[in-house]
Amino acid sequence: MRNAGAGLKYSTQRTDLPLQLAAGGAWVSERGALGLDVVNGPRGSGTGVALGGEYRVVKGFVFRAGYGTAGLIAGGSGFDAMRGLSFGLGLKYERVAFDYAVTPSGDLGQAHRFGVGIRF
């Protein structure tokens, strides 16, 4: 459950938070992982599904891919249906990790996401 609460209040105005319910599961092995989420979006946005996985190519390097139906136009097909695809990779060396992903970002096209982590 996401955004469960009383909502936002400014002066005398109150706005409800966009309540979202989600359930999912994962299968993990030495070489990779697969995950599936089912999400019931905020009021009237319907139910979406997200499937993703990662595959460890060699020690310290993983390739990731996923597909989500959130944000797709109802009944989309062909090139339209490709908007739900995302790709990424991860590099890990000792205590430092680097992640990169290309994800759909609605009308804005694609977002390039970078992450760096250091384990203490």
C-alpha positions in Angstrom: 0.0 0.0 0.0 1.4 3.4 -1.0 0.2 6.8 0.0 -2.1 5.7 2.8 -2.9 8.6 5.0 -4.9 11.7 5.6 -3.6 13.6 2.6 -2.1 17.0 2.2 -3.4 20.2 3.8 -2.6 23.8 3.1 -4.5 26.4 4.9 -8.1 25.3 4.6 -7.7 23.1 1.5 -7.2 19.4 1.7 -6.0 17.0 -1.1 -6.2 13.2 -0.9 -3.0 11.2 -1.6 -3.2 8.9 -4.7 -3.7 5.6 -2.9 -2.1 2.7 -4.7 -2.2 -1.1 -3.9 0.5 -3.5 -5.1 1.4 -7.1 -4.8 4.3 -9.0 -6.3 6.8 -11.8 -6.2 10.2 -12.8 -7.2 12.3 -15.8 -8.2 16.0 -15.5 -7.5 18.9 -17.8 -8.6 22.7 -17.5 -8.7 22.7 -16.2 -12.3 19.7 -13.9 -12.1 16.3 -12.9 -10.9 12.7 -12.4 -12.2 10.1 -10.3 -10.6 6.4 -9.6 -11.2 4.2 -6.8 -9.7 0.5 -6.1 -10.1 -0.4 -2.6 -9.2 -3.9 -1.1 -8.8 -3.2 2.6 -9.5 -4.8 5.7 -8.1 -8.5 6.4 -8.7 -9.6 5.4 -12.1 -6.1 4.7 -13.6 -6.7 0.9 -13.7 -4.5 -2.0 -13.0 -1.0 -2.4 -14.4 1.5 -5.2 -14.5 5.3 -4.9 -14.4 7.7 -7.8 -15.2 11.4 -7.4 -14.8 14.6 -9.5 -14.6 18.3 -9.4 -14.4 21.0 -11.7 -15.6 24.5 -11.9 -14.3 26.8 -12.1 -17.3 30.0 -12.4 -15.3 30.8 -11.7 -11.6 30.2 -8.0 -11.0 28.2 -7.3 -14.2 24.4 -7.7 -14.6 22.1 -6.9 -17.5 18.5 -5.8 -16.6 15.3 -5.5 -18.6 11.7 -4.9 -17.8 8.3 -4.2 -19.2 5.5 -2.3 -17.5 1.9 -1.6 -18.7 1.6 1.6 -16.6 1.5 4.7 -18.8 0.5 2.8 -22.0 -2.5 3.9 -24.0 -5.3 1.4 -23.6 -5.3 -0.9 -26.6 -1.8 0.2 -27.7 -0.1 -2.0 -30.2 3.0 -2.1 -32.3 5.4 0.8 -31.6 3.0 2.2 -29.0 3.4 -1.0 -26.9 7.2 -0.6 -26.9 6.9 2.4 -24.6 6.7 0.1 -21.6 10.2 -1.4 -22.1 13.2 -0.5 -19.9 16.8 -1.6 -19.9 19.7 -1.3 -17.7 23.0 -2.6 -16.4 24.8 -2.8 -13.1 28.5 -3.0 -12.3 29.8 -3.9 -8.9 33.5 -3.9 -7.8 34.3 -4.7 -4.2 32.3 -2.0 -2.2 31.3 0.3 -5.1 28.3 -0.2 -7.4 27.2 1.7 -10.5 23.7 1.3 -12.0 22.3 2.7 -15.3 18.8 2.4 -16.7 16.8 3.7 -19.6 13.1 3.9 -18.6 10.0 5.3 -20.3 8.9 8.7 -19.1 5.5 9.3 -20.7 5.2 12.2 -23.0 8.8 13.2 -22.2 10.2 10.2 -24.0 12.9 8.3 -22.1 14.7 8.9 -18.9 18.3 8.0 -18.3 18.9 7.1 -14.7 22.3 6.7 -13.0 23.1 5.5 -9.5 26.3 5.1 -7.5 26.5 3.2 -4.3 29.3 2.7 -1.7 29.0 0.0 0.9 30.6 0.8 4.3 
